[in-house]
Amino acid sequence: MKRTFASAVLSVLALAVCIGASAGQSRAADEAGQSKASDVAGTGYIAPKAEVLGVLNNKAGSNVNSPMFNYGAEAGFNVTNDVSVGVDVLGTSLSQHTHNPVALNNAAATNTATLGVPVGTAPNRWNTVSGIGGDGVLNWRFWNTDGFGLYTGLNAGLTGFDHVTPVNSGTSLLFEEGAKLGFTARLTDALDLDTAAKFNHYGEFSDKGLNGLGGSFDLKYHF
């Protein structure tokens, strides 16, 4: 039960002299329950997490293979019982076609005939691309019971890759922004399981950027 709702109920009970004793017991029970809540204002949390995002525009010149894997952790602070702010650091792994800048066998005619494309854009094998990034995170829990809740979140930051990503973007450092809609299940007084549907965008809002849609999985420890 939320503190605001409980306070209103207890205020009404306090005005009823005939049940004054019951009001006192109700307040004590409510305060005891809130001391066990896993996301009380003024407390902190840390959450190891993993994400799998399918790349929606991988055929629009980006040559990125779906899916993209993100992994790392988020740490933050509960501003209120329902709102938290934090930061996350996530590693990223994906695969994409690179482009061979020179002739594959130093024979332009042979390469063009074999691959059917100009040598300068001849696709090479799939290569694994790794990255790391950081985001600011804002979460708002808009529905809650004693054991379950629904929340929404926003994130924004930067991700750097060890190769130009996507190959047509010309850069390896991409702005990132995203949103998610999630479900929280309380496992213990201090541990929550979070799952969410998530959308992330990387880079330009064109075929030189990436759109990822998928899911995230967090174990959130409150302290």
C-alpha positions as CSV (number, residue, x, y, z in Angstrom):
1,M,0.0,0.0,0.0
2,K,1.4,3.4,-0.9
3,R,2.3,5.9,1.8
4,T,-0.1,8.6,0.5
5,F,-3.1,6.2,0.5
6,A,-2.2,4.8,3.9
7,S,-1.8,8.2,5.4
8,A,-5.2,9.3,4.2
9,V,-6.8,6.2,5.6
10,L,-5.1,6.6,9.0
11,S,-6.1,10.3,9.1
12,V,-9.8,9.3,8.8
13,L,-9.3,6.6,11.4
14,A,-7.7,9.1,13.8
15,L,-10.8,11.3,13.7
16,A,-13.0,8.4,14.8
17,V,-12.5,8.3,18.6
18,C,-14.5,5.1,18.9
19,I,-11.8,3.2,16.9
20,G,-8.7,5.2,18.0
21,A,-7.0,2.0,19.2
22,S,-7.5,0.4,15.8
23,A,-6.1,3.4,14.1
24,G,-2.9,3.2,16.1
25,Q,-2.5,-0.5,15.3
26,S,-3.1,0.2,11.6
27,R,-0.4,2.9,11.5
28,A,2.1,0.7,13.2
29,A,1.5,-2.2,10.8
30,D,1.8,0.2,7.8
31,E,5.1,1.6,8.9
32,A,6.5,-1.9,9.5
33,G,5.5,-2.9,6.0
34,Q,7.1,0.2,4.5
35,S,10.4,-0.5,6.3
36,K,10.6,-3.8,4.2
37,A,9.7,-2.1,0.9
38,S,12.5,-2.6,-1.6
39,D,12.4,0.9,-3.1
40,V,11.9,3.5,-0.3
41,A,12.8,7.1,-0.9
42,G,16.4,7.9,0.1
43,T,17.8,4.4,-0.5
44,G,20.0,3.2,-3.3
45,Y,20.2,0.3,-5.7
46,I,22.5,-1.6,-8.0
47,A,21.2,-3.8,-10.8
48,P,23.2,-6.2,-13.0
49,K,21.5,-6.4,-16.4
50,A,21.4,-8.0,-19.8
51,E,19.6,-6.9,-23.0
52,V,18.8,-8.5,-26.3
53,L,17.8,-6.0,-29.1
54,G,16.8,-6.9,-32.6
55,V,18.1,-4.4,-35.1
56,L,15.1,-3.1,-37.1
57,N,16.9,-1.3,-39.9
58,N,19.7,-3.8,-40.6
59,K,18.9,-3.8,-44.3
60,A,19.0,-0.1,-44.8
61,G,22.7,0.2,-45.7
62,S,23.9,-0.5,-42.2
63,N,24.9,-4.1,-42.8
64,V,24.4,-4.9,-39.1
65,N,23.3,-8.4,-38.2
66,S,20.5,-8.8,-35.7
67,P,20.5,-9.1,-32.7
68,M,22.6,-6.8,-30.5
69,F,23.6,-7.9,-27.0
70,N,24.1,-5.4,-24.1
71,Y,25.4,-6.4,-20.7
72,G,26.5,-4.5,-17.6
73,A,25.0,-2.9,-14.5
74,E,22.9,0.1,-13.4
75,A,23.3,2.0,-10.1
76,G,21.0,4.7,-8.8
77,F,19.0,6.4,-6.0
78,N,15.3,6.3,-5.2
79,V,14.2,9.9,-5.2
80,T,10.7,8.9,-4.0
81,N,9.0,5.6,-3.5
82,D,8.1,5.6,-7.2
83,V,10.9,7.6,-9.0
84,S,14.5,6.7,-9.3
85,V,17.5,8.2,-11.1
86,G,20.7,6.4,-12.0
87,V,23.5,5.6,-14.5
88,D,24.4,2.5,-16.3
89,V,27.5,1.1,-18.0
90,L,26.9,-1.4,-20.7
91,G,29.1,-3.4,-23.0
92,T,27.7,-4.2,-26.4
93,S,28.3,-6.9,-28.9
94,L,27.0,-7.2,-32.5
95,S,28.1,-8.4,-35.9
96,Q,28.3,-6.6,-39.2
97,H,29.8,-6.7,-42.7
98,T,32.9,-4.6,-43.0
99,H,34.0,-3.3,-46.4
100,N,37.2,-4.2,-48.0
101,P,39.0,-0.9,-48.9
102,V,41.3,-2.6,-51.4
103,A,40.9,-5.3,-54.0
104,L,40.4,-8.7,-52.3
105,N,43.1,-10.2,-54.5
106,N,44.6,-7.0,-55.9
107,A,42.6,-7.5,-59.1
108,A,39.7,-5.1,-59.5
109,A,38.3,-6.8,-62.6
110,T,38.2,-10.2,-60.9
111,N,36.6,-8.9,-57.7
112,T,34.0,-6.9,-59.6
113,A,33.1,-9.9,-61.8
114,T,33.0,-12.3,-58.8
115,L,31.1,-10.1,-56.4
116,G,29.1,-8.0,-58.8
117,V,29.8,-4.8,-56.9
118,P,32.5,-2.1,-57.1
119,V,35.7,-3.1,-55.3
120,G,35.5,-0.2,-52.9
121,T,32.3,-1.5,-51.4
122,A,33.0,-5.2,-51.7
123,P,31.5,-6.9,-48.6
124,N,33.9,-8.9,-46.5
125,R,33.0,-11.5,-43.9
126,W,30.9,-10.9,-40.8
127,N,33.0,-9.4,-38.0
128,T,32.2,-9.1,-34.3
129,V,32.0,-5.5,-33.1
130,S,32.3,-4.6,-29.5
131,G,31.5,-1.4,-27.7
132,I,31.0,0.2,-24.3
133,G,28.7,3.0,-23.3
134,G,27.1,4.9,-20.4
135,D,23.7,6.4,-19.9
136,G,21.7,8.5,-17.5
137,V,18.5,6.6,-16.5
138,L,15.2,7.8,-15.2
139,N,12.6,5.3,-13.9
140,W,9.0,5.8,-12.8
141,R,6.9,3.1,-11.2
142,F,3.3,4.0,-12.0
143,W,1.5,0.9,-10.6
144,N,2.4,-1.2,-7.5
145,T,1.1,-3.9,-5.2
146,D,2.9,-5.6,-2.3
147,G,4.7,-8.0,-4.7
148,F,4.5,-6.6,-8.2
149,G,4.7,-3.4,-10.1
150,L,4.8,-1.7,-13.5
151,Y,7.3,1.0,-14.5
152,T,8.5,3.0,-17.4
153,G,12.0,4.3,-18.0
154,L,14.1,6.6,-20.2
155,N,17.8,6.5,-20.9
156,A,20.3,8.7,-22.9
157,G,24.1,8.6,-23.3
158,L,26.9,7.6,-25.6
159,T,28.2,4.3,-26.9
160,G,31.7,3.8,-28.5
161,F,32.6,0.9,-30.7
162,D,35.9,-0.6,-31.8
163,H,34.9,-0.3,-35.5
164,V,32.9,2.2,-37.5
165,T,29.3,1.3,-36.7
166,P,27.2,1.1,-38.8
167,V,29.6,0.9,-41.7
168,N,27.9,3.7,-43.5
169,S,27.9,6.1,-40.5
170,G,31.5,7.2,-40.7
171,T,31.9,7.1,-36.9
172,S,32.4,4.7,-34.0
173,L,31.0,7.0,-31.3
174,L,27.2,7.2,-31.3
175,F,24.6,9.1,-29.3
176,E,22.1,6.7,-27.7
177,E,18.6,7.2,-26.4
178,G,15.9,4.8,-25.4
179,A,12.7,3.9,-23.5
180,K,11.3,0.8,-21.8
181,L,8.1,-0.5,-20.2
182,G,8.8,-3.0,-17.5
183,F,7.4,-5.4,-14.9
184,T,8.9,-5.8,-11.4
185,A,8.5,-8.8,-9.1
186,R,9.7,-8.7,-5.5
187,L,11.8,-11.7,-4.7
188,T,12.9,-10.7,-1.2
189,D,12.7,-7.5,1.0
190,A,15.8,-6.2,-0.8
191,L,15.8,-8.0,-4.2
192,D,13.6,-7.4,-7.3
193,L,13.4,-9.1,-10.6
194,D,12.8,-6.6,-13.5
195,T,11.9,-7.5,-17.1
196,A,11.1,-4.9,-19.7
197,A,10.4,-4.4,-23.4
198,K,13.0,-1.8,-24.6
199,F,13.6,0.4,-27.6
200,N,17.1,1.9,-28.2
201,H,18.3,4.2,-31.0
202,Y,21.9,4.7,-31.9
203,G,23.4,7.5,-34.1
204,E,21.5,9.5,-36.7
205,F,17.8,9.3,-37.4
206,S,18.5,7.9,-40.9
207,D,19.9,4.8,-42.5
208,K,23.2,5.7,-40.8
209,G,21.6,5.0,-37.4
210,L,20.4,1.8,-35.6
211,N,17.1,1.1,-34.1
212,G,16.9,-1.8,-31.6
213,L,13.8,-3.4,-30.1
214,G,13.8,-6.2,-27.7
215,G,13.9,-7.0,-24.0
216,S,16.0,-6.4,-20.9
217,F,16.5,-8.4,-17.7
218,D,17.7,-6.9,-14.4
219,L,18.2,-8.2,-10.8
220,K,17.9,-5.1,-8.7
221,Y,19.4,-5.1,-5.2
222,H,18.2,-2.2,-2.8
223,F,20.4,-1.0,0.1
